[in-house]
């Protein structure tokens, strides 16, 4: 198996990981790892997330007890160290057989030679039953699948919206741009909120692409031309994208949103410091507990090209160097039981990846308290560009978006990002191999 270590160094998620790769890179073939006979190693990013880790442990325990041939051994890493550990292991030809991967990175790791396509046909839950955003395809092959997704949404107090004459939008009639802007103007004018809108601008990393590129797409722009994934120029810095960037900057210029929000935006929202929060389904239960029936879970604004949210979360995959791929695929197939989809969703308060699982969770059943979030994921999710260049694209978008909020000219900031992305694509021969 050929590892594209040198080229990944220019596209990798973490600079530190890339540095390690360059130091140790030497393309080669034939190495295997991740198993000692029929004992397979599994890596996960959940060392600091006990509730999700417990589900992983349960599946492993059930699998090991279900048959006498294979054993799976767990190794958990803190999320902050996980990607670097995988990249370093790939360089050293010591990848585990089974590993989890953040959805937007599937294409990068598949292209880099870290992952092998998987075949889970015949498992209890068909892949076709899953939310599209929970399936990790690359070049028409299945490389990974996830048990859950999350959903972006606006949260607000119905009473606050009503007090200021702002209607509560629905999926049938989401807010338009003009309506949203007018609502923010009313809230600001009331003098009750220093910043009526909270969008988590104090966050870093992937949040910027996950949180804000759907709004860019609703304006009609995108991170890259998805027809061939060979250029960002004309798309990321096109007319529609510049309109998004100008609007994004106006939120700060008009005093509607902080250039950099506080350390805990959801805490600030629940304390009444902001009126409307752009956040994720992970805080829906906490918001409902605090606000009860006054909580409004609101669809994304339709900026002209339909409401959009991001898609894809953590997924499971098999390494390309796994020395026991038959055993790895047996584990992957075994895990694909509806009860485990349910377990993940209950443990992590995430959206189950299948309707069958959702029907077993009261809050996510049709008509349930959070069913609307399932509908958002089904109707609005746009998967981040499935290209090996995505980690680089995401980093450039984050930089440009932060510059725009800081006052940079929107067209120039996006134009520079587009040029840098195009240069990366060309350097890597458009990730064609």
N, C-alpha and C positions, 0 to 999 in steps of 0.2 A: 504494500500500500504506500503510495506516494503522499507525503505530507507537504503541503504548500506553505512551508514555514516562513520562507523569506517574504512572500507576498502577503501572508496573513499579518506579518509584522506591521504593514502599512494600514491594515484594515481592522485590526483587532480592537476589542472593546476597551481593554485597559492598556495604558501606556506602559505600565510596569511589566505586564505580561508580555507585551511586544518586545520590550528590551530583553527579557529572558529568552524569548524565542530567537532573536537575532544572535545572541551569544551562543546558543546551543544548536542552531539550525544546521542540518545536513540531511538533505532529502535522501531517503532510502526506501527499502521495501522488504517485505517478508517477515517483519517482526510481529509477534503476537503477544497478547497480554490479557490481564483481567480475569483469568481463571487458573485454578490449579486442578486439573482434571475436571471433575464435575462440580467443583466448588467455585462459584462465580462471585466477583466483587461488584458491589453496587455503590455508586457515589450519589449523594444528594446535597443540595445547598441548605438543608433545613436544620443545621445544628442549633441555630438560635431560635427555632420556631417549633416548640415542643408539640403543639397540637397537630401540625401537619406531619411532623416526624413520627408521631405515634401511629398515624395511618399507614405510613410507609412501613413501619415496623410490623404492624398487624398483617399487611399483605405478605411481607417476607415470611413471617411466622406461619401464616396459613399455607403459603406455597411450599415451604420446607416440610410442613406436616402432611401435605396432600399426596406426596409421592416419595419414593426412596432413592431416586437417581440423583437429583440435583440439590445443591444447597446454595443459597444466596447469602452472602455476608455484607453487612452494611458498613459504610464509612460516611459519616456526616461532616460537612464543613460549614463554617459560618458563611452566610451569603456574600459577605464582603471579600472573602478570600477564594470563593468558589471558582469563578472564571479563570483567575490566575492559576489556580491549581490544575484545572483541566488543560489549559494551554501548556503549562510546564510539563505535565504528564504526556501530552501528545508529542512534545519535542523529545522527551526521553523514551518514547515508545512504551509508556507504562499506563496507558489509559485503562480504566476498569471496563468490564464488559457492558455494564448497564450504568446509565448516568442520566440525570435530568438536565434540561437545557431551556433557557428562556426562549420563548417562541420566536421573537424577532431575530435570534441568533442562529436558528436552525439552518438557514441557507448558508451562512458563513461557515459554520462548523461542517456542514455537509461538503461544501466546496473545498474546504481546507483538508478534507480527507480524514476528519475526526470520526465521522459517523458513517454507518452503513444503512442502506435502505432496509426496511423491515417489512415482514409479511405477517400480519396478525389475522389473516382470514381464518374463519372458523371459530373465533372467540365469541363469547356470549354476546357482547355488544358490538355490532358492526360499526366500522368507522363512519359509514354513511349516516348513522344515527346522530352523530356529534355535531355540535355547533361548528361551523366552518372555521371559526377562529381558533379552535382547539386542535386542529389537525395541521401537522408540520410537513407540508409537501415541498419538494424542491425538484424542478425539472420533471414534473409529472411522476415522481416517486415519493412514497411515504417514508419519511425519516423519523417522525416523532408524533406522539399524541398526548393530549393533556386530559385531565379529569375535570377541569373547571376553567372558567374564565371570570373576569371581573368586568364591570361596566362603569363607564363614566356617566355622570348625571349632574344636574343642578339640584341643589337642596335649598329650600327656603321655608320661611314660616308663612302659612296661608294668611295669618292675621296681619302680618306686616305688608304683604302684597295688597291685601284688601284695603288696608288703611291708606295706602298711597294710590289706590285706583289702578292697580296692576292686575290683570287677569292671570289666573293660574293656567298655563298652557297644557295642552294634551298632545298625545301622539297624532291625533287627527288634525290638530291645529297648533303646531309648535310656534314659539315666538319667531317673528321675522327679525332681521337685523334692526330695522327702524323701530320696531316695537321694543326690542331689548334695550336699545340705546335710550329710547324715551323713558323706559322704566328706570334705568340707572340714573338718568338726569333728575327724575322726580325724587328718587331716594337720596341723591346727593343734596338736592335743594332743600330737603327737609331739615338738614342740619343734624340729623340723628346719627349719621354714620360718617366717620372720617373717610372710610373707603367702603362703599356699599357692596362692592364685588370682591370676593376672595377667590383667587385662582391658583393659589399655591406657588407664587413666583419666587418663593424662597427655596424651592426644591432644586435639586441638581440632577444631572445625569439623564437617564432615559425618560424621566417624567416630562421633560420638555417636548420630546417628540410624541410620547404617548398622549400627553394632555392637550397639546396645542396644534399638532399637525392635523387632527381631525377638523379643527376650525378652518385651517388653511384649505383643506379639501372641500369643506362646505362652501368656501368662497369660489371654488373652481380651480384652485392650484393643487400642487402636490410636491412631494420631496424629489421626485425623479419622473422622467417620462416612462410610464409603465408599458408602453408599446414594445420597447426592446431593452429597457434598462441600461441604455448606453449614454444617456446625457441627462443632466439636470438643467442645463441652460435652456431657457425658453419655457420651462415649467416652474422650477423653484423661484425664478426671478421674472416670470411672466406677468402680464397685466393683472390677472386675478390674484396671484400670490402677493404682488405689491399692494393691492387693495387690502388684503388680509393684514399685511404688516403695518400699513398705515392705520387701520382700525385698532390693531393690537397696541400700537404706540399711543393711540388716542385715549385708551383706557387709563393710562398713567397721566397723560397730559391733561385730561379733564378731571383728574382726581377721583376717578371711579375705582381704581385699583392701585394697590401699592406696587412700586417697582420691585420691591423685595418684601414678601410677606413674612409674618412672624414664624417662630419655630414650630408652632402647632396651629395651623390654619383651622382645623376642625374645632379645636378648643375655642378659638376666637369666634368662630361662627356660632357655636352653641352658647357662648357667653353674650351674644347679641352685638358683637363688635362689627360684624358684617351682616348684610341682609340676604345675600345670595352667594352660595358657594359652589364652585366647580370642583367636584371631588369624585371619589369612586365608591362603588358598592360596598367596599370594605368598611365604610363608616355608616352604612345605612342602618344597621341594628342599633348602634350607639345613638344616632340621631333620633330614631323612632322611640327609643327608651326615654330620651330626654324631652322630646317635643310632642310625643303622642300623636293625636289626630291633627295637630296643627302643622305637622311636617308635610311639606309638598315635595315629592320626588318628580323632577321636571325634565322633560326631554331636552336634548341639545337644541340650540338655536338653528334654524334653517337660514343660512346666510346666502341662499340662492341656489345651491346645488344639493339640497336635502340635509337633514340632520346627520351628523357623523360622530362616531366614537371610535377609539382605538380597539384593537382586538389582539388576542393571543397572550397567554401567560405561560407558566412553567409546564414543560412537557417531558415525556420519557423517551429515551432513545437507546440505541445499541452502538457501541464503538466499532469502528472499522477493523480494529486489530484484535477484537475479542477472539480468544482462542477456543471458545465454546459457543458458537452462535446458535446452535440448536438449543442449548440450555437457556441462553438469553431470550430467545424468542418464546420459549415455553413460559418463562416468567412474565414476559410482556403480555402474552395471550391470557395467562391465568389472571393477571391483574384487571383485565377488561371485563369485570363483572359489575352489574348495576349496583350491587351493594357497596362496592368501593367508590363508585362515583358519588353515591349518597354520603358515605363516610367522609370523603374529602370536603364536600360542600357543607356538611353539618359542622365539621371541625374548624373550618377556616372561614365560614360565612361567605363563601364564594358562590358563584352561579354554576350549578351542575351542568356538565357538558351535554347531557341528553335530556330529552323530555321525560323519559321513563324515570330517571333519577329525580327530576324536578317534581314529579307527581308524588314522590314519597317524602317530600319536605314541605311542611304546611305553608311556610312563608313564600315558597316559590311555585306552589301549585297555581293553576289558573284561578285568578281571583284572590290569590294570597297577597299578603302585605307587600312582598317584594317581587311579585310576578311582573310588574312593569319593568324591572331591571332585566329580567329574562327577555322581555320583548325588545328592550333597547339593544341587547346583545345580538338578538336574532335579526333585527331590522336595520340597525345602524352601524354595526361593526365593520370597519375597514381595516383589514390586516396591513400592518406596516410592510413596505416593499420587500418582497421575498427575493432578495438579491444578496450575494455574499458581501456586497459593498455596504449593506445597511448599517453596521456599526459605525463606519466612517461617516456615512450620510447623517446619522443621528447626531454625532458629535458636532458636525458642521452646522446643523440646524440649531442645535442648542446655543452654539456660540453666536450665530446670527440673531436669533430671537432675543438673547440677552442684550446684545449690542443695540438692537432696535428699541427695547424698553429703556435703555440708557440714553437714547437720543440719536443714535446713528441714523443716517438716511436709509429708509427702508429699501429702496431700489438698490443702493450701493451695497448694503449689507447682504441682501439676498444674492445679488450678482456675484459678490466675492465667494459666497458659499457655493454657488453653482459652479463657478470656475474651479474651485478647489476640488469639488466632487468629480467634475469632469477630468481633472488632471489625475486623480486617484484611479478613476476607471481606465483611463488610457494607460497609465503605468502598469496596471494589472491586466492589460490586454482584454479589458472589459469582462474579466472573470469568465472568459469563454471556455476554459478547459476544466 
